[in-house]
Every structure is written in structure tokens, then in C-alpha cells.
Amino acid sequence: MLKVTLKRSPIGQTTRQRDSLRGLGLTRVGRTVIVRESDQVRGLIRKVLHLIEVES
């Protein structure tokens, strides 16, 4: 399981990056979600790594 927190606003980011954040369940700055570790989730995280913080 991974703990993912949105640290920066998605304003000004591409639509794909905003969609990736939505797919992870991150809609507001400061929101934290716990997601299962999978290849799909790792791909979403990789796209928006500059906006989020990830803990194992």
C-alpha cells in the first residue's frame, strides 16, 4: 500500500496530469489517499510525481 498526498495544485497542468490525479483520488491540495501498489497506479504516480508526495 502507498500513501499519496497532493502537495501542489494541478492548475496549469495538462489534462492528462489532472486526469491522473483524479484517477488516484486526489482532488484537493493536502488530501492524502492510500492506494494499492500495482503497475497501473505506479504509472499514474510517475506522471504526476512533481505534484505529489509518496510514502510506502
mmCIF file of the N, C-alpha and C atoms, coordinates in Angstrom:
data_MODEL
# 
_entry.id   MODEL 
# 
loop_
_atom_site.group_PDB 
_atom_site.id 
_atom_site.type_symbol 
_atom_site.label_atom_id 
_atom_site.label_alt_id 
_atom_site.label_comp_id 
_atom_site.label_asym_id 
_atom_site.label_entity_id 
_atom_site.label_seq_id 
_atom_site.pdbx_PDB_ins_code 
_atom_site.Cartn_x 
_atom_site.Cartn_y 
_atom_site.Cartn_z 
_atom_site.occupancy 
_atom_site.B_iso_or_equiv 
_atom_site.pdbx_formal_charge 
_atom_site.auth_seq_id 
_atom_site.auth_comp_id 
_atom_site.auth_asym_id 
_atom_site.auth_atom_id 
_atom_site.pdbx_PDB_model_num 
ATOM 1   N N  . MET A 1 1  ? 0.844  -1.185 0.000   1.00 0.00 ? 1  MET A N  1 
ATOM 2   C CA . MET A 1 1  ? 0.000  0.000  0.000   1.00 0.00 ? 1  MET A CA 1 
ATOM 3   C C  . MET A 1 1  ? 0.885  1.243  0.000   1.00 0.00 ? 1  MET A C  1 
ATOM 4   N N  . LEU A 1 2  ? 0.452  2.250  -0.731  1.00 0.00 ? 2  LEU A N  1 
ATOM 5   C CA . LEU A 1 2  ? 1.194  3.505  -0.824  1.00 0.00 ? 2  LEU A CA 1 
ATOM 6   C C  . LEU A 1 2  ? 0.324  4.647  -0.308  1.00 0.00 ? 2  LEU A C  1 
ATOM 7   N N  . LYS A 1 3  ? 0.938  5.551  0.426   1.00 0.00 ? 3  LYS A N  1 
ATOM 8   C CA . LYS A 1 3  ? 0.250  6.737  0.924   1.00 0.00 ? 3  LYS A CA 1 
ATOM 9   C C  . LYS A 1 3  ? 0.653  7.892  0.014   1.00 0.00 ? 3  LYS A C  1 
ATOM 10  N N  . VAL A 1 4  ? -0.321 8.478  -0.674  1.00 0.00 ? 4  VAL A N  1 
ATOM 11  C CA . VAL A 1 4  ? -0.052 9.518  -1.672  1.00 0.00 ? 4  VAL A CA 1 
ATOM 12  C C  . VAL A 1 4  ? -0.744 10.811 -1.240  1.00 0.00 ? 4  VAL A C  1 
ATOM 13  N N  . THR A 1 5  ? 0.019  11.912 -1.212  1.00 0.00 ? 5  THR A N  1 
ATOM 14  C CA . THR A 1 5  ? -0.506 13.211 -0.799  1.00 0.00 ? 5  THR A CA 1 
ATOM 15  C C  . THR A 1 5  ? -0.288 14.228 -1.912  1.00 0.00 ? 5  THR A C  1 
ATOM 16  N N  . LEU A 1 6  ? -1.330 14.987 -2.230  1.00 0.00 ? 6  LEU A N  1 
ATOM 17  C CA . LEU A 1 6  ? -1.221 16.052 -3.233  1.00 0.00 ? 6  LEU A CA 1 
ATOM 18  C C  . LEU A 1 6  ? -0.587 17.272 -2.574  1.00 0.00 ? 6  LEU A C  1 
ATOM 19  N N  . LYS A 1 7  ? 0.572  17.697 -3.080  1.00 0.00 ? 7  LYS A N  1 
ATOM 20  C CA . LYS A 1 7  ? 1.324  18.804 -2.486  1.00 0.00 ? 7  LYS A CA 1 
ATOM 21  C C  . LYS A 1 7  ? 1.206  20.102 -3.278  1.00 0.00 ? 7  LYS A C  1 
ATOM 22  N N  . ARG A 1 8  ? 1.004  20.015 -4.596  1.00 0.00 ? 8  ARG A N  1 
ATOM 23  C CA . ARG A 1 8  ? 0.910  21.213 -5.429  1.00 0.00 ? 8  ARG A CA 1 
ATOM 24  C C  . ARG A 1 8  ? -0.385 21.179 -6.231  1.00 0.00 ? 8  ARG A C  1 
ATOM 25  N N  . SER A 1 9  ? -0.912 22.341 -6.527  1.00 0.00 ? 9  SER A N  1 
ATOM 26  C CA . SER A 1 9  ? -2.158 22.454 -7.272  1.00 0.00 ? 9  SER A CA 1 
ATOM 27  C C  . SER A 1 9  ? -1.986 22.005 -8.725  1.00 0.00 ? 9  SER A C  1 
ATOM 28  N N  . PRO A 1 10 ? -3.000 21.329 -9.270  1.00 0.00 ? 10 PRO A N  1 
ATOM 29  C CA . PRO A 1 10 ? -2.942 20.916 -10.672 1.00 0.00 ? 10 PRO A CA 1 
ATOM 30  C C  . PRO A 1 10 ? -3.293 22.034 -11.655 1.00 0.00 ? 10 PRO A C  1 
ATOM 31  N N  . ILE A 1 11 ? -3.554 23.240 -11.157 1.00 0.00 ? 11 ILE A N  1 
ATOM 32  C CA . ILE A 1 11 ? -3.851 24.359 -12.051 1.00 0.00 ? 11 ILE A CA 1 
ATOM 33  C C  . ILE A 1 11 ? -2.638 24.606 -12.937 1.00 0.00 ? 11 ILE A C  1 
ATOM 34  N N  . GLY A 1 12 ? -2.872 24.704 -14.224 1.00 0.00 ? 12 GLY A N  1 
ATOM 35  C CA . GLY A 1 12 ? -1.789 24.947 -15.166 1.00 0.00 ? 12 GLY A CA 1 
ATOM 36  C C  . GLY A 1 12 ? -1.137 23.676 -15.688 1.00 0.00 ? 12 GLY A C  1 
ATOM 37  N N  . GLN A 1 13 ? -1.567 22.523 -15.180 1.00 0.00 ? 13 GLN A N  1 
ATOM 38  C CA . GLN A 1 13 ? -1.025 21.247 -15.650 1.00 0.00 ? 13 GLN A CA 1 
ATOM 39  C C  . GLN A 1 13 ? -1.860 20.756 -16.832 1.00 0.00 ? 13 GLN A C  1 
ATOM 40  N N  . THR A 1 14 ? -1.346 19.751 -17.524 1.00 0.00 ? 14 THR A N  1 
ATOM 41  C CA . THR A 1 14 ? -2.064 19.226 -18.681 1.00 0.00 ? 14 THR A CA 1 
ATOM 42  C C  . THR A 1 14 ? -3.292 18.437 -18.235 1.00 0.00 ? 14 THR A C  1 
ATOM 43  N N  . THR A 1 15 ? -4.208 18.234 -19.156 1.00 0.00 ? 15 THR A N  1 
ATOM 44  C CA . THR A 1 15 ? -5.421 17.471 -18.867 1.00 0.00 ? 15 THR A CA 1 
ATOM 45  C C  . THR A 1 15 ? -5.072 16.049 -18.447 1.00 0.00 ? 15 THR A C  1 
ATOM 46  N N  . ARG A 1 16 ? -4.079 15.450 -19.083 1.00 0.00 ? 16 ARG A N  1 
ATOM 47  C CA . ARG A 1 16 ? -3.670 14.081 -18.722 1.00 0.00 ? 16 ARG A CA 1 
ATOM 48  C C  . ARG A 1 16 ? -3.184 14.011 -17.278 1.00 0.00 ? 16 ARG A C  1 
ATOM 49  N N  . GLN A 1 17 ? -2.453 15.028 -16.849 1.00 0.00 ? 17 GLN A N  1 
ATOM 50  C CA . GLN A 1 17 ? -1.961 15.035 -15.475 1.00 0.00 ? 17 GLN A CA 1 
ATOM 51  C C  . GLN A 1 17 ? -3.112 15.218 -14.491 1.00 0.00 ? 17 GLN A C  1 
ATOM 52  N N  . ARG A 1 18 ? -4.059 16.087 -14.817 1.00 0.00 ? 18 ARG A N  1 
ATOM 53  C CA . ARG A 1 18 ? -5.225 16.272 -13.941 1.00 0.00 ? 18 ARG A CA 1 
ATOM 54  C C  . ARG A 1 18 ? -6.051 14.993 -13.873 1.00 0.00 ? 18 ARG A C  1 
ATOM 55  N N  . ASP A 1 19 ? -6.193 14.305 -15.013 1.00 0.00 ? 19 ASP A N  1 
ATOM 56  C CA . ASP A 1 19 ? -6.926 13.037 -15.036 1.00 0.00 ? 19 ASP A CA 1 
ATOM 57  C C  . ASP A 1 19 ? -6.218 11.974 -14.207 1.00 0.00 ? 19 ASP A C  1 
ATOM 58  N N  . SER A 1 20 ? -4.896 11.974 -14.239 1.00 0.00 ? 20 SER A N  1 
ATOM 59  C CA . SER A 1 20 ? -4.130 11.019 -13.435 1.00 0.00 ? 20 SER A CA 1 
ATOM 60  C C  . SER A 1 20 ? -4.361 11.267 -11.947 1.00 0.00 ? 20 SER A C  1 
ATOM 61  N N  . LEU A 1 21 ? -4.384 12.528 -11.544 1.00 0.00 ? 21 LEU A N  1 
ATOM 62  C CA . LEU A 1 21 ? -4.648 12.854 -10.141 1.00 0.00 ? 21 LEU A CA 1 
ATOM 63  C C  . LEU A 1 21 ? -6.046 12.406 -9.740  1.00 0.00 ? 21 LEU A C  1 
ATOM 64  N N  . ARG A 1 22 ? -7.020 12.629 -10.622 1.00 0.00 ? 22 ARG A N  1 
ATOM 65  C CA . ARG A 1 22 ? -8.388 12.194 -10.340 1.00 0.00 ? 22 ARG A CA 1 
ATOM 66  C C  . ARG A 1 22 ? -8.456 10.681 -10.215 1.00 0.00 ? 22 ARG A C  1 
ATOM 67  N N  . GLY A 1 23 ? -7.698 9.979  -11.070 1.00 0.00 ? 23 GLY A N  1 
ATOM 68  C CA . GLY A 1 23 ? -7.657 8.525  -11.027 1.00 0.00 ? 23 GLY A CA 1 
ATOM 69  C C  . GLY A 1 23 ? -7.085 8.002  -9.721  1.00 0.00 ? 23 GLY A C  1 
ATOM 70  N N  . LEU A 1 24 ? -6.189 8.772  -9.133  1.00 0.00 ? 24 LEU A N  1 
ATOM 71  C CA . LEU A 1 24 ? -5.617 8.395  -7.836  1.00 0.00 ? 24 LEU A CA 1 
ATOM 72  C C  . LEU A 1 24 ? -6.528 8.807  -6.678  1.00 0.00 ? 24 LEU A C  1 
ATOM 73  N N  . GLY A 1 25 ? -7.549 9.613  -6.964  1.00 0.00 ? 25 GLY A N  1 
ATOM 74  C CA . GLY A 1 25 ? -8.463 10.062 -5.915  1.00 0.00 ? 25 GLY A CA 1 
ATOM 75  C C  . GLY A 1 25 ? -8.013 11.345 -5.243  1.00 0.00 ? 25 GLY A C  1 
ATOM 76  N N  . LEU A 1 26 ? -7.093 12.075 -5.875  1.00 0.00 ? 26 LEU A N  1 
ATOM 77  C CA . LEU A 1 26 ? -6.579 13.324 -5.305  1.00 0.00 ? 26 LEU A CA 1 
ATOM 78  C C  . LEU A 1 26 ? -7.271 14.503 -5.970  1.00 0.00 ? 26 LEU A C  1 
ATOM 79  N N  . THR A 1 27 ? -8.102 15.205 -5.206  1.00 0.00 ? 27 THR A N  1 
ATOM 80  C CA . THR A 1 27 ? -8.869 16.307 -5.777  1.00 0.00 ? 27 THR A CA 1 
ATOM 81  C C  . THR A 1 27 ? -8.518 17.651 -5.161  1.00 0.00 ? 27 THR A C  1 
ATOM 82  N N  . ARG A 1 28 ? -7.915 17.657 -3.959  1.00 0.00 ? 28 ARG A N  1 
ATOM 83  C CA . ARG A 1 28 ? -7.580 18.915 -3.289  1.00 0.00 ? 28 ARG A CA 1 
ATOM 84  C C  . ARG A 1 28 ? -6.155 18.862 -2.751  1.00 0.00 ? 28 ARG A C  1 
ATOM 85  N N  . VAL A 1 29 ? -5.512 20.006 -2.705  1.00 0.00 ? 29 VAL A N  1 
ATOM 86  C CA . VAL A 1 29 ? -4.166 20.083 -2.146  1.00 0.00 ? 29 VAL A CA 1 
ATOM 87  C C  . VAL A 1 29 ? -4.230 19.687 -0.671  1.00 0.00 ? 29 VAL A C  1 
ATOM 88  N N  . GLY A 1 30 ? -3.313 18.843 -0.264  1.00 0.00 ? 30 GLY A N  1 
ATOM 89  C CA . GLY A 1 30 ? -3.274 18.383 1.120   1.00 0.00 ? 30 GLY A CA 1 
ATOM 90  C C  . GLY A 1 30 ? -4.014 17.082 1.354   1.00 0.00 ? 30 GLY A C  1 
ATOM 91  N N  . ARG A 1 31 ? -4.809 16.648 0.383   1.00 0.00 ? 31 ARG A N  1 
ATOM 92  C CA . ARG A 1 31 ? -5.556 15.404 0.539   1.00 0.00 ? 31 ARG A CA 1 
ATOM 93  C C  . ARG A 1 31 ? -4.615 14.216 0.417   1.00 0.00 ? 31 ARG A C  1 
ATOM 94  N N  . THR A 1 32 ? -4.806 13.220 1.279   1.00 0.00 ? 32 THR A N  1 
ATOM 95  C CA . THR A 1 32 ? -3.993 12.008 1.276   1.00 0.00 ? 32 THR A CA 1 
ATOM 96  C C  . THR A 1 32 ? -4.891 10.811 1.022   1.00 0.00 ? 32 THR A C  1 
ATOM 97  N N  . VAL A 1 33 ? -4.440 9.914  0.155   1.00 0.00 ? 33 VAL A N  1 
ATOM 98  C CA . VAL A 1 33 ? -5.168 8.676  -0.112  1.00 0.00 ? 33 VAL A CA 1 
ATOM 99  C C  . VAL A 1 33 ? -4.198 7.507  0.017   1.00 0.00 ? 33 VAL A C  1 
ATOM 100 N N  . ILE A 1 34 ? -4.735 6.351  0.337   1.00 0.00 ? 34 ILE A N  1 
ATOM 101 C CA . ILE A 1 34 ? -3.944 5.127  0.389   1.00 0.00 ? 34 ILE A CA 1 
ATOM 102 C C  . ILE A 1 34 ? -4.386 4.265  -0.780  1.00 0.00 ? 34 ILE A C  1 
ATOM 103 N N  . VAL A 1 35 ? -3.431 3.898  -1.632  1.00 0.00 ? 35 VAL A N  1 
ATOM 104 C CA . VAL A 1 35 ? -3.743 3.124  -2.835  1.00 0.00 ? 35 VAL A CA 1 
ATOM 105 C C  . VAL A 1 35 ? -2.944 1.830  -2.839  1.00 0.00 ? 35 VAL A C  1 
ATOM 106 N N  . ARG A 1 36 ? -3.502 0.823  -3.488  1.00 0.00 ? 36 ARG A N  1 
ATOM 107 C CA . ARG A 1 36 ? -2.790 -0.449 -3.635  1.00 0.00 ? 36 ARG A CA 1 
ATOM 108 C C  . ARG A 1 36 ? -1.671 -0.286 -4.645  1.00 0.00 ? 36 ARG A C  1 
ATOM 109 N N  . GLU A 1 37 ? -0.578 -0.967 -4.389  1.00 0.00 ? 37 GLU A N  1 
ATOM 110 C CA . GLU A 1 37 ? 0.579  -0.894 -5.279  1.00 0.00 ? 37 GLU A CA 1 
ATOM 111 C C  . GLU A 1 37 ? 0.348  -1.812 -6.472  1.00 0.00 ? 37 GLU A C  1 
ATOM 112 N N  . SER A 1 38 ? 0.305  -1.227 -7.673  1.00 0.00 ? 38 SER A N  1 
ATOM 113 C CA . SER A 1 38 ? 0.150  -2.006 -8.901  1.00 0.00 ? 38 SER A CA 1 
ATOM 114 C C  . SER A 1 38 ? 0.848  -1.252 -10.029 1.00 0.00 ? 38 SER A C  1 
ATOM 115 N N  . ASP A 1 39 ? 1.003  -1.916 -11.155 1.00 0.00 ? 39 ASP A N  1 
ATOM 116 C CA . ASP A 1 39 ? 1.651  -1.272 -12.300 1.00 0.00 ? 39 ASP A CA 1 
ATOM 117 C C  . ASP A 1 39 ? 0.861  -0.054 -12.775 1.00 0.00 ? 39 ASP A C  1 
ATOM 118 N N  . GLN A 1 40 ? -0.470 -0.158 -12.765 1.00 0.00 ? 40 GLN A N  1 
ATOM 119 C CA . GLN A 1 40 ? -1.310 0.950  -13.218 1.00 0.00 ? 40 GLN A CA 1 
ATOM 120 C C  . GLN A 1 40 ? -1.150 2.161  -12.299 1.00 0.00 ? 40 GLN A C  1 
ATOM 121 N N  . VAL A 1 41 ? -1.163 1.917  -11.003 1.00 0.00 ? 41 VAL A N  1 
ATOM 122 C CA . VAL A 1 41 ? -1.027 3.011  -10.037 1.00 0.00 ? 41 VAL A CA 1 
ATOM 123 C C  . VAL A 1 41 ? 0.363  3.630  -10.136 1.00 0.00 ? 41 VAL A C  1 
ATOM 124 N N  . ARG A 1 42 ? 1.385  2.804  -10.308 1.00 0.00 ? 42 ARG A N  1 
ATOM 125 C CA . ARG A 1 42 ? 2.748  3.327  -10.451 1.00 0.00 ? 42 ARG A CA 1 
ATOM 126 C C  . ARG A 1 42 ? 2.855  4.226  -11.685 1.00 0.00 ? 42 ARG A C  1 
ATOM 127 N N  . GLY A 1 43 ? 2.158  3.881  -12.766 1.00 0.00 ? 43 GLY A N  1 
ATOM 128 C CA . GLY A 1 43 ? 2.160  4.708  -13.968 1.00 0.00 ? 43 GLY A CA 1 
ATOM 129 C C  . GLY A 1 43 ? 1.511  6.057  -13.726 1.00 0.00 ? 43 GLY A C  1 
ATOM 130 N N  . LEU A 1 44 ? 0.386  6.060  -13.007 1.00 0.00 ? 44 LEU A N  1 
ATOM 131 C CA . LEU A 1 44 ? -0.289 7.319  -12.683 1.00 0.00 ? 44 LEU A CA 1 
ATOM 132 C C  . LEU A 1 44 ? 0.601  8.188  -11.801 1.00 0.00 ? 44 LEU A C  1 
ATOM 133 N N  . ILE A 1 45 ? 1.246  7.559  -10.830 1.00 0.00 ? 45 ILE A N  1 
ATOM 134 C CA . ILE A 1 45 ? 2.127  8.294  -9.921  1.00 0.00 ? 45 ILE A CA 1 
ATOM 135 C C  . ILE A 1 45 ? 3.301  8.895  -10.687 1.00 0.00 ? 45 ILE A C  1 
ATOM 136 N N  . ARG A 1 46 ? 3.871  8.137  -11.603 1.00 0.00 ? 46 ARG A N  1 
ATOM 137 C CA . ARG A 1 46 ? 5.032  8.613  -12.365 1.00 0.00 ? 46 ARG A CA 1 
ATOM 138 C C  . ARG A 1 46 ? 4.687  9.868  -13.173 1.00 0.00 ? 46 ARG A C  1 
ATOM 139 N N  . LYS A 1 47 ? 3.447  9.958  -13.672 1.00 0.00 ? 47 LYS A N  1 
ATOM 140 C CA . LYS A 1 47 ? 3.041  11.109 -14.486 1.00 0.00 ? 47 LYS A CA 1 
ATOM 141 C C  . LYS A 1 47 ? 2.968  12.402 -13.679 1.00 0.00 ? 47 LYS A C  1 
ATOM 142 N N  . VAL A 1 48 ? 2.665  12.282 -12.387 1.00 0.00 ? 48 VAL A N  1 
ATOM 143 C CA . VAL A 1 48 ? 2.432  13.482 -11.572 1.00 0.00 ? 48 VAL A CA 1 
ATOM 144 C C  . VAL A 1 48 ? 3.356  13.549 -10.354 1.00 0.00 ? 48 VAL A C  1 
ATOM 145 N N  . LEU A 1 49 ? 4.498  12.910 -10.440 1.00 0.00 ? 49 LEU A N  1 
ATOM 146 C CA . LEU A 1 49 ? 5.423  12.840 -9.309  1.00 0.00 ? 49 LEU A CA 1 
ATOM 147 C C  . LEU A 1 49 ? 5.852  14.225 -8.816  1.00 0.00 ? 49 LEU A C  1 
ATOM 148 N N  . HIS A 1 50 ? 5.872  15.211 -9.711  1.00 0.00 ? 50 HIS A N  1 
ATOM 149 C CA . HIS A 1 50 ? 6.281  16.561 -9.325  1.00 0.00 ? 50 HIS A CA 1 
ATOM 150 C C  . HIS A 1 50 ? 5.197  17.302 -8.532  1.00 0.00 ? 50 HIS A C  1 
ATOM 151 N N  . LEU A 1 51 ? 3.988  16.728 -8.458  1.00 0.00 ? 51 LEU A N  1 
ATOM 152 C CA . LEU A 1 51 ? 2.887  17.371 -7.738  1.00 0.00 ? 51 LEU A CA 1 
ATOM 153 C C  . LEU A 1 51 ? 2.541  16.671 -6.430  1.00 0.00 ? 51 LEU A C  1 
ATOM 154 N N  . ILE A 1 52 ? 3.067  15.467 -6.222  1.00 0.00 ? 52 ILE A N  1 
ATOM 155 C CA . ILE A 1 52 ? 2.651  14.650 -5.090  1.00 0.00 ? 52 ILE A CA 1 
ATOM 156 C C  . ILE A 1 52 ? 3.839  14.224 -4.237  1.00 0.00 ? 52 ILE A C  1 
ATOM 157 N N  . GLU A 1 53 ? 3.501  13.659 -3.073  1.00 0.00 ? 53 GLU A N  1 
ATOM 158 C CA . GLU A 1 53 ? 4.491  13.047 -2.191  1.00 0.00 ? 53 GLU A CA 1 
ATOM 159 C C  . GLU A 1 53 ? 4.026  11.619 -1.944  1.00 0.00 ? 53 GLU A C  1 
ATOM 160 N N  . VAL A 1 54 ? 4.942  10.656 -2.072  1.00 0.00 ? 54 VAL A N  1 
ATOM 161 C CA . VAL A 1 54 ? 4.591  9.241  -1.938  1.00 0.00 ? 54 VAL A CA 1 
ATOM 162 C C  . VAL A 1 54 ? 5.371  8.637  -0.780  1.00 0.00 ? 54 VAL A C  1 
ATOM 163 N N  . GLU A 1 55 ? 4.652  7.903  0.085   1.00 0.00 ? 55 GLU A N  1 
ATOM 164 C CA . GLU A 1 55 ? 5.277  7.169  1.188   1.00 0.00 ? 55 GLU A CA 1 
ATOM 165 C C  . GLU A 1 55 ? 4.857  5.713  1.077   1.00 0.00 ? 55 GLU A C  1 
ATOM 166 N N  . SER A 1 56 ? 5.761  4.818  1.465   1.00 0.00 ? 56 SER A N  1 
ATOM 167 C CA . SER A 1 56 ? 5.413  3.387  1.419   1.00 0.00 ? 56 SER A CA 1 
ATOM 168 C C  . SER A 1 56 ? 4.719  2.967  2.694   1.00 0.00 ? 56 SER A C  1 
# 
